[in-house]
């Protein structure tokens, strides 16, 4: 029943207080001692009734049937308090550990921040050192540049001084040489004058003799010519048959001269139209005797190339819609050639390098026609000869049996508006000649014009055009096709055929 007195099983019970024994009465002096003793007794006075009640309660509890349950309950409560105490201890220890971990984390953060700050300071220091090094290097380069400029200036000054000295030396030498030559010429003139003065009589005598001889010779020649002409005229006038024969001979001679001149001009034009090509035509697929003699190998290649089938758009990369329209034009042109109909004139306009000239050649080859290429820039400088040159081109085009595709590049150079004040009279006459020769459709030649600025054409030129095709710049897909075509034609194909010209520079 120790739990009733407030101590545990593992703790010793409290000892009862010892009550001091009061001293015996008697003796002399006792007033103050009695008071102190009385106070001491009152201080250690013990109430035994409470103890008795507790003892009685303990006895009642021991006799009770719930004594064991009360003891067990007391033990259970004590264990619960101990567990709570241990839990608080564990919580306190965990809190301490958490504080330690938090402190380590804070220390780690501080350390990381310090490292980052150190890294940042190191980077700033490195950047500053790099800037200093760059600035030092730039200063060195500038110093070196200034030194080089100074050396170059000194060299230029030295070269200029040497050139000036050399020039002064040459001028001095030329001056001395000129003076020596003048003195030499003067001495020769003096010597010659002296000799002439000494031989003046002989010279005058020689001059008189030569003059007399010339006078006698001229007089005799005049007399002889006069006598011969007089005799001939007298004989001619005396015989009328000779007069008629002379007049007829002179007339026949004049007629022969004029006839030969006209015949020569006609023959020259015929030979030029049949065997040569006009001066305005820069390139043509027509055969001519002169071209065959100049380039026999190229002429043979052209002959064999005519037997091959050509597609009008082979090797030409254009937009799909433009390819479709050009293919329709190629089919119509080929059918026109086959049916011997009238050719349609075409205008191709757009930026340079978009395939206008290439398509014109392909169109002529596909249709079984010859082609001729001329440029409008060659017409303007010809001046008055431009009219004759234009007529020669169309006369030459009319002699073809296969049909001719006449491609005029930069046509706006001489086919511009006649109302413009900048056009000259010669160019205006050339334009009129062109309009005259293209006024009607032809079954001999097909006209294809190319221009970057079609709005400058004269209105009469626009009336002679049947088709207008715009060649635009290639897009992304067309450029990719161009790159692939170039790679296949100039890299892959020579490599597979074993040709090494593209890599050896041959």
Secondary structure, DSSP 8 states (H G I E B T S, - for coil): -GGGGT--TTS-------------S-SS--HHHHHHHHHHHHHT---HHHHHHHHHHHHHHHHSTTHHHHHHHHHHHHHHHHHHHHHHHHHHHHHHHHHHHHHHHHHHHHHHHHHHHHHHHHHHHHHHHHHHHHHHHHHHHHHHHHHHHHHHHHHHHHHHHHHHHHHHHHHHHHHHHHHHHHHHHHHHHHHHHHHHHHTHHHHHHHHHHHHHHHHHHHHHHHHHHHHHHHHHHHHHHH-HHHHHHHHHHHHHHHHHHHHHHHHHHHHHHHHHHHHS--TT--EE-S--HHHHHH-HHHHHHHHHHTTS---TTTT----HHHHHHHHHHHHHHHHHHHHT-----EEEEESTTSSHHHHHHHHHHHHT-EEEEEETHHHHTTTTHHHHHHHHHHHHHTT-SS-EEEEEETGGGTSB-TT-TTS-HHHHHHHHHHHHHTSS--SSEEEEEEES-GGGB-HHHHHT-SEEEEE----HHHHHHHHHHHHIIIIIHHHHTT--HHHHT-
